[in-house]
Every structure is written in structure tokens, then in C-alpha cells.
Amino acid sequence: AQRVTQPEKLLSVFKGAPVELKCNYSYSGSPELFWYVQYSRQRLQLLLRHISRESIKGFTADLNKGETSFHLKKPFAQEEDSAMYYCALSGKTSGSRLTFGEGTQLTVNP
Amino acid sequence: DARVTQTPRHKVTEMGQEVTMRCQPILGHNTVFWYRQTMMQGLELLAYFRNRAPLDDSGMPKDRFSAEMPDATLATLKIQPSEPRDSAVYFCASGLVLAGGRWGYNEQFFGPGTRLTVL
């Protein structure tokens, strides 16, 4: 079975502070990990995909297979980063369906 | 800029009424998902299709929900009869799954959602 856990439902930081949104997963095999972002009342958007190893809007995420984690990080948070963030996993053994974590609501205070 | 479209964007109905939500996936995508989003449960997968064939609908209450893809450009989600607990935002998403099961790069897109309120 595949599972994604985001331990923090709410995360609040001040502008300019570093931010880390935690994501842990369980999966037998080689998963694909993603971060999606949902701004207020908007559609979900793909933010990062671990295979592409990109930095999007200053965010990065490293897949740590030893710790089965895919934490999302940004060194200096901005107010416009306030949104709901979902970690998601996809795997071949489950027909490539996406399994989402519970989501973390990030609030960046001025 | 190709996008997944969903109609209606908002729906208010009374308990017991039939609700039909529609989704137009991005042309060329072979996988379509239906999700439900609530404050309590977060994002729940209801059903998904690959090349129009249903792969998994275990997330749906079978007695009242049904999902279909009558053609490659339309996916529908029906609730009959609707109940107040069905109130949620329903998202459709489409993507391209390549041979071997990996997602096509930048090929996962969500629609704007249908906000359903059942009174």
C-alpha cells in the first residue's frame, strides 16, 4: 500500500524566514514524488516533481530514500507563498494513481 | 495554454436531487481522475480512468455515485440521490501516463473544481 503523511496541518512563519514542509511516504518500490500547491480558491497546480530536480518559485525538495521523505524547503518565505501544499506519490504498482497527503496550510505573516 | 475545464463551477441543490458534474480533460491526455476535497478529509480519490476505461472507483460510494467517460473529451461524475454530506469541491485532473507507468513531464493538470452544496 502507498501512503503519504504530512505531519503538520498548519504552518505559520514570518516573511523572510526559512520554511520546511514535511512529507514522509511509504511505498514498496521506486515512487515518483510531487508537490502540489493550491492558492486560495484556485485549482491545484504542480509545483515540483522529484525527477526534474528543479527549483520553482525558490522551492526545492530532495527525495531521501533512506528516510522515505520528500520535504519541501524555501530559504526565505514570501507572503505570496501562503497556500495549501500537498505532497503526492505515484507508483507503477498502483497503476500510476496519485496518493495525496493531508495537506499543510502555510501562512506567511508580514 | 491547454487547461482542464469543469462545469458547473458552482452547484447548489436540495437533498435527493441528481447532480451531474462534467470535465473536459486536456486533449491527448490518457488518464482522468475525480477527486473530492473537504476540510475534514482533504483530497480523496474517487475514481480514475485510463484510455476511458475505469481503473479504480473504490473511493466512491457505489450506491449513489457513478463516473463515466462517454468519449475522450468528456468525463462525468453523477450523484443520485445527493445528500448534504456530499457537499465538497470536486476536482477533475488529467495527465499523460507513459509506457512503463511514469507520468509525462509537466502533464498533470487539475480543473478549477465544482463547488457542490447540498441543502
Interface residues (C-beta under 8 A of the other chain):
Chain A: E32 F34 Y36 Q42 R43 L44 Q45 L46 R49 I51 S52 Y86 S90 G91 K92 G95 S96 R97 L98 T99 F100 G101 E102 G103
Chain B: V4 T31 F33 Y35 G42 L43 L45 Y48 R50 L55 D56 F91 A93 V97 G100 G101 R102 W103 Y105 N106 Q108 F109 F110 G111 P112 G113
